[in-house]
Amino acid sequence: MTKSEQLFEQAQQVMPGGVNSPVRACKAVGTYPRFIQKGQGGHIFDVDGQEYVDLVCSWGPLILGHCRREVLEAIREAMENGLSFGAPTQAEVEMAGLICQMVPGMEMVRMVNSGTEAVMSALRLARGAVGRHKIIKFEGCYHGHSDSMLVKAGSGALTGGTPDSKGVPPEMAAGTLTAQYNNLESVEALFEANPGQVAAVIVEPVAANMGVVLPEAGFLPGLRALCDRYGALLIFDEVITGFRLAAGGAQAYWGVSADLVTYGKIIGGGMPVGAYGGRRDLMELVAPAGPVYQAGTLSGNPVAMAAGLAQLRILEQNPQIYTHLAEMGAYLAKELRNLAEKAGVPVQVNQVGSLLSVFFTETPVNSFAAAKRSDLDRFARYYRAMLSQGIYVAPAQFEAMFLCDEHTKEDLDQVLQGAEYVMSQVCKEAGSSL
Ligand SMILES: *Cc1c(COP(=O)(O)O)cnc(C)c1O
């Protein structure tokens, strides 16, 4: 038995499913989780001494790789002054200022502790601002685990077969309307069927929790126009895309502006941080400036701010990072398509910048319905075989691959070499498709 297997056995005695977040348990891919000891650059090492090229990067936060020197130094310096005060610090002002400078249209920001909290708070603000109570979200999009968002949710909720969670009050779920991603008619139909009741539309500008699904031309501008027409707010959930697609996130990348934006992951540099922000007139409704209550004992924590600030400053000052990430993403996607085709394995590789997904299906994946056509059994075999080749990808079909700035050409070639073997030897034989 490996040390990871032993730890997992112990973990299952004292933690539900042996983990603190469901997908990590690797249930969907028929194996046990590797317990990680350390990371360095674009690589991680498990407790059994195995090294992997890390294509998860903590599910996105580590866009500069593990143990980036500037980030660790900033944390060390901050912690010497104390871990938390529950009082304002200079780092928070710098953080909010930097975010407003980097993101187009961003005028004010509130820091929180996770993406879930950012979304939950932004939705409350939207309801308070507009004076309506319903929210439109998209099937297969994931916005954290607050009650109203666990309706046809993506990510682990989808992978684990619980897109509609038990324990969510029916009246909460009833206030969440679900539309189809890349389908503007489905959004318009909900507005028409709920006149004067929709406060906001929330969307992942690139859907990355049903695997990566890109917005088709016209989809995001169309959402903007529908929200304006029906008097609702547009919320971009940029917990994944923020500071990843571009320094200004998806708003800058696709040239569409949202009223409110939520952040997480990259914004904390690996520490637990989230944020929401947007137009001044909206943000000034948040307490204590306004009547929409939201608070947090550890919000704006000085050590977390130091980590996030260090990472964001590097991203802001080095635009070539985004060129490098996009080049690597495009190269990996192209080569993965080629070698799958050579092996005779039907795949769709969706990619934008440093985000990509390999779907095991013959039809283009531009919707949730299309993503669900993937051969999950084949994905599971691919996952386990990739792991055996020293390549660490997300343990579920409905997740993204993340590149970081520290990945090298050699890393990518190791991934492609491994994938060539895996596609031609392991994935060839068809699995039980859905
Ligand atoms: C990860 C994620 C969240 C939730 O963030 P947590 O920090 O896990 O609470 C929300 N929205 C999107 C788009 C995400 O990818």
The ligand as a Gaussian input file, in Angstrom:
#p B3LYP/6-31G(d) Opt

LIG

0 1
 C      -13.931000      27.814000      -7.772000
 C      -15.073000      28.641000      -8.213000
 C      -15.957000      29.245000      -7.312000
 C      -15.887000      28.971000      -5.840000
 O      -14.714000      29.429000      -5.255000
 P      -14.248000      28.776000      -3.849000
 O      -13.051000      29.585000      -3.489000
 O      -13.989000      27.345000      -4.128000
 O      -15.368000      28.973000      -2.889000
 C      -16.911000      30.112000      -7.787000
 N      -17.015000      30.357000      -9.110000
 C      -16.208000      29.787000     -10.018000
 C      -16.358000      30.133000     -11.458000
 C      -15.223000      28.893000      -9.609000
 O      -14.451000      28.286000     -10.503000

